[in-house]
Amino acid sequence: MDLDVVGLSRLQFALTALYHFLFVPLTLGLSMLVAIMETVYVMTDRPIWRQMTKFWGVLFGINFAIGVSTGLVMEFQFGMNWSYYSHYVGDVFGAPLALEGLMAFFLEATFVGLFFFGWDKLSKRAHLVVTWLTAIGTNFSALWILIANGWMQNPVGAALNPQTMRMEVTDFFAVLTNPVAQAKFVHTVSAGYVIAAFFVLGISAWFLLKGRHADLAKRSMTVAASFGLAASLSVVVLGDESGYLSTEHQKMKLAAIEAMWHTEPAPAAFTAFGFPDQAARETHYAIHIPWVMGLIGTRSLDTEIPGIHELVNLAELRVRQGIVAYDALEQIRALGGKGAVPAELQATFEANGQQLGYALLLKRYVDDPRQATDAQIAQAAGDTVPQVAPLFWSFRVMVGLGIYFIAFTAVFFVLSARRQLDAYPWLLKLAVWSLPLPWIAAEAGWIVAELGRQPWAIEGVLPTAVAVSNLGISTVLGTLLGFVVLYTILIVVEMKLMLKAIRKGPEPDDHAGHGAAKPLAAPHNANLTPSY
């Protein structure tokens, strides 16, 4: 990444997004787990489940507060660092963000207060409704954000107005039902559920190892293991759907993830291991698994997945078509709305307008794309290839950890069914050490999604290099450093608050069992495990 205004703006947005995404998935998952625990409390009237709901609810509240504070900066950046982006696609992109604020954030923020302060003021069933509305609001918040993000990956339901030079909504229902957005939503939410499950498993395992709050820990692990296994399986299934949609809408991203430099005979092999060399356009020491990539990417045995070389050649043709569209657009704008656009000119723009974004790739090299040389056109086409090595490895880290999550939660699911959660101390230690792994997988997935879209801010419509604000390098660098310092402080604050709440443990409940136990040094008799 070049450290110019574009590179620094990208780096700032990437860092703030990755920071923010440390909090979001845990909030999504904990809200659902807390709602499930309180549902069991209302159904069984066992005070231990109320105690569990309150304890995990405190951790949810800490994470929610920090997540909101980091998330606000994300939306402000569209005006600060990406002003032309906001001008060009704000009519479309702003709609789901507005709905996120109106329908989700207010719902979530309103009921989260009732959740914490309504225990002694609301009936059990009324408080349960509040808890579920909090969880629904949390997940609705993710829905609208990911509809906006999905539109950036697959811009549907909108068209460019040549006079205003803005994308305008033509079919809002198409924006809402965008298949890329829907797949991204369920995949991201499921990943958040996995993170929350491992969070609960890890902390509960620590309690058991320390001989504290055994009843709460075992019941929490039972819920988390079941919830986590279902979520881990769904992440894999929904990830496969995302891969299939990439074949249709983001072919270059898929080719870069696979480091597929040339089109292979169908069905394409999956590269399990290798070292991509983007300069030489080859992958060293590659280990291939036949047919797998073809099956994942196309769900067939006879459909090819285009390689990077062939996609670059296609991009060059699109750049040339985009230049034709750009020329027609400039002639239409020159009319200034004073007269009817000649039919031939309008037809030329409509025939080539879908490739206008490819002409804008030339703005990095020449002010007027119509003046671009053949070398500049070839260079712009080459820019459509994202950074292959980070995508290649991030994807494999994510997939490898996903397989581990399924095996891990399956083991604890079986142990919970047998009432042997405390039978193997080494597994409890592994649960504690595994706690950060889902975050690593989630961040890797975010890198795949966002880095794979480059060089586009809006896939095929608006290049990232064109979308930035007209700022100086020192200004962007100053805000970048400021955000890094601020967000690092917030992470330290959250960690301290979380650790303090965990060390303190659940609040005493006059009617709940406390399950004191000795630290684990040897397997316990399964018959000693209390009833759930």
Buried (B, 14 or more C-beta within 10 A) or exposed (E): EEEEBBBBBBBBBBBBBBBBBBBBBBBBBBBBBBBBBBBBBBEEEBBBBBBBBBBBBBBBBBBBBBBBBBBEBBBEBBEBBBBBBBBBBBBBBBBBBEBBEEBBBEBBBEBBEBBBEBBEEBEBEEBBBBBBBBBBBBBBBBBBBBBBBBBBBBBBBBBBEBEEEBBEBEEEEEBBEBBBBBBBBBBBBBBBBBBBBBBBBBBBBBBBBBBBBBBBBBBBBBBBBBBBBBBBBBBBEBBBBBBBBBBEBBBBBBBBBBBBBEBBEBBBBBBEEBEBBBEEBBBEEBEBEEBBBBBBBBEEEEEBBBBBBBBBEBBBEBBBBBBBBBBBBEBBEEBEEEEEBEEEBBEBBEEBBBBBBBBBBBBBBBEEBEEBEEEBBBBBBEBBBBBBBBBBBBBBBBBEBBEBBBEBBBBBBEBBEEBBBBBBBEBBBBBBEBBEBBBEBBBBBBBBBBBBBBBBBBBBBBBBBBBBBEBEEEBBBEBBEEBBEBBEEBBEBBEEBBEEBBEEBBEEBEEBBBBEBEEBEEEBEEEEBEEB
